[in-house]
Structures are given as C-alpha cells and as structure tokens.
Amino acid sequence: MRSNPADYSLLAPDKLDAVVSLLAQEPGQWLPIAGGTDVMVQYAAGKLAARKLVSIWNLPELRAIETLPEEIRIGAGCTYTQLREHQIIAREFPLLASAARWTGGIANQNRGTLGGNIVNASPAADSLPALLAYEAELILVSVRAERRVPYLDFHTGYKKMNLAPDELIRAICLRREFSGYLHYSRKVGARNAQAISKVCLAALGRLRDGRSAGEFGGQIGGTIEDVRIAVGSVAPIPLRLTEVEQIVSGKSVGSRELAQQARKSAASAIQPIDDIRSTARYRSAVLGNLVAEFIEKLGIPESPSGKTA
Ligand SMILES: Cc1cc2nc3c(=O)[nH]c(=O)nc-3n(C[C@H](O)[C@H](O)[C@H](O)COP(=O)(O)OP(=O)(O)OC[C@H]3O[C@@H](n4cnc5c(N)ncnc54)[C@H](O)[C@@H]3O)c2cc1C
C-alpha cells in the first residue's frame, strides 16, 4: 500500500545536540534520516514503520572528514561523493574509495552516506568489507556519552547491531597505518553500474619487512607478514576470513598450493544463500576465486584493484 505523507512528521534540527536530545526524549520513536536512499525506498514501498523522522542530513558535525596524524575521522553523514573525492582516502584507504565509486550511480553517491550504509546493515553493503579490513572504529553519540566501538563488534546478526535507540553514529575512524600494503578489492555484480553485489571482497596484505610486492624489484616472491580479508554478500553480516588469514600468514607467496588452501578455507567460513541475484554455489565458487586471486597477486608487482561484471 502507498504511504500517505500526512501520516508522517519530519523535523530537521540544525545541531547534533538537538537531535540526540530528541532521540533521548522518546527512544525508538524517531528515525534518523540522512541521505534517505534506503529510508525513502521503504517509504515508497509503504514499508516504513516509523512515523516520526528526524533529518541529520544538514548537521555540520556529521559532514566533515577530519585528518589527524594517527587517524582520519569520517563524519557518518559524509556521502560517497565526498569519500570518492577525498585525496587521503584515495591514497591511504583505496578499498573505501573503490566501494564509494561502486555504490549505485552518481545521484545515489551524492545522497547516500557511510553512516546510512552501516545502519541499513544490508549483507550486500559495499562499504562494510573495507571497514572490516581497515579495522575501523565507530564513534557513537547520545546525550549519555560518546563511546568508541570496533566496527568488527557492531553488526551482531542480520540487521542487528550494537546501537541503542537513542544513539547515532557520529564518525568512522580509520588508523593511518597501511602504507606498504597491497589494497585489493573486487565487486562482482550483474553489470558494472547500479548493481547490488553478488559477492564483494576487500583485502589488505603486506610482505615481510614492511615491503610491498612492488618493492621486490619486480620479482615474484616474499613472505606474507600481515593479511586481512573481508567479504560481503556471502553471510548475514560482512565477515573477516580469519582462518584464511591464519593459514596464509608467514607463508611464501606465489605458491598455487597456498592459494588452493585459502580457497578451501574461505568456502567453509561463509554461509551464502540462493536469492534472486545469485545462487549459493556461484557465490561460494566466485569468492574462492577472488581469495585465491588476492593471495596470488600479493606476490606480483602492480596488482590491480578492480571490479568484474
Ligand atoms: C538506486 C540505489 C542504488 C543503490 N546501490 C547501492 C550499492 O551499489 N551498494 C550499496 O552498498 N548500497 C546501495 N544502495 C543503498 C544505499 O544507497 C546505501 O545503503 C546508503 O549508504 C544509505 O545511506 P543514506 O544516508 O541514504 O541512509 P538513509 O536512507 O538516510 O538511512 C538508512 C538507515 O540508516 C540510519 N542512519 C543513517 N545515518 C545514521 C547515523 N549517522 N546514525 C544512526 N543511524 C543512521 C537511518 O535511520 C536508517 O535506518 C542503493 C540505493 C539505491 C536507492
């Protein structure tokens, strides 16, 4: 059934304090709306349960990207366009920059926010594997206090999260410690634009002595010192493939056997489903290929980061 606008109220305070006070007065009654690219889809489908909406789109406290020596703090209301265009994100956190480029079309990138992607909590959300790989931390704010939560502990099950009804995500923090790493991401969808992921992967790796693959003078080889592999669309929440990480850590790159072991371990860690976009079997096979490809590329200079159709 179509939604009737007369059934809804919308407030748009211009200060973060006013929004969190409103949430605290009637916890669970007010639904924050940022870019609205998920909320308005529910509204148009007549499926928006909340009747009271509070806009957080114009809050300056949520719209800035702060660069500190140790970390960057991305306001939760930053759009994909802001992420795509930010030079430090492009240089130091390319997995997030790629995810921003791959999310919807330009109009969606101008409105959709990183905070909205996190709280909407789709298993196929494109930015979330990057946040897992970079071990992001979230700053949550309410009238009670601010608290900092590792993103790894935030999503606890399908659409379940560690966020109280009176809390907002204020910022997403990424530590600036990934120089010398290979950043590798892939999104597999039905086409190159406007496609929901069938499988997505965000991975990081560094060879021994902090040298990146390219610093081996074009030689294939080296020992894997640190590796983080995160995947989306293959379980109710995005996953870190910690067993695969353990299997490959300390091993020499370039061996087909190692890539095979990684592929097997990845398949056993995920819980893919059949749905309108894909089958569980396809998702499992493709994820294994992407993990194996990442392990192989770790030892090859000039590894690309790309998207397949
Ligand atoms: C055409 C189209 C294409 C899309 N393509 C993709 C895609 O390729 N990949 C992808 O991952 N997603 C895609 N999306 C989904 C959507 O654009 C993203 O999830 C987007 O990041 C949501 O952000 P928003 O600001 O619009 O969220 P909103 O719709 O405003 O809010 C979504 C949810 O988050 C909550 N929320 C928002 N901000 C905060 C905050 N700071 N603190 C607490 N709660 C908050 C809201 O209350 C609501 O529950 C697409 C959507 C459309 C319509």
The ligand as an ORCA input file, in Angstrom:
! r2SCAN-3c Opt
* xyz 0 1
  C      19.307      3.233     -6.690
  C      20.060      2.749     -5.456
  C      21.257      2.084     -5.644
  C      21.989      1.639     -4.529
  N      23.181      0.975     -4.749
  C      23.884      0.542     -3.684
  C      25.123     -0.162     -3.907
  O      25.586     -0.375     -5.035
  N      25.809     -0.589     -2.797
  C      25.343     -0.359     -1.534
  O      26.011     -0.761     -0.570
  N      24.175      0.291     -1.304
  C      23.443      0.749     -2.348
  N      22.247      1.407     -2.117
  C      21.775      1.590     -0.747
  C      22.018      2.976     -0.120
  O      22.280      3.987     -1.071
  C      23.163      2.960      0.903
  O      22.912      1.985      1.903
  C      23.403      4.335      1.551
  O      24.687      4.352      2.102
  C      22.403      4.679      2.649
  O      22.743      5.960      3.184
  P      21.629      7.078      3.432
  O      22.305      8.240      4.024
  O      20.831      7.322      2.201
  O      20.730      6.317      4.524
  P      19.253      6.627      4.975
  O      18.282      6.042      3.980
  O      19.069      8.044      5.335
  O      19.222      5.762      6.320
  C      19.400      4.340      6.297
  C      19.319      3.823      7.739
  O      20.438      4.301      8.472
  C      20.024      5.053      9.618
  N      21.045      6.090      9.781
  C      21.572      6.879      8.810
  N      22.589      7.604      9.300
  C      22.713      7.283     10.608
  C      23.586      7.702     11.660
  N      24.588      8.593     11.465
  N      23.443      7.148     12.887
  C      22.457      6.245     13.105
  N      21.595      5.814     12.156
  C      21.722      6.322     10.910
  C      18.622      5.515      9.307
  O      17.875      5.720     10.486
  C      18.096      4.330      8.514
  O      17.718      3.300      9.389
  C      21.486      1.852     -3.213
  C      20.258      2.526     -3.030
  C      19.554      2.966     -4.134
  C      18.247      3.673     -3.914
*
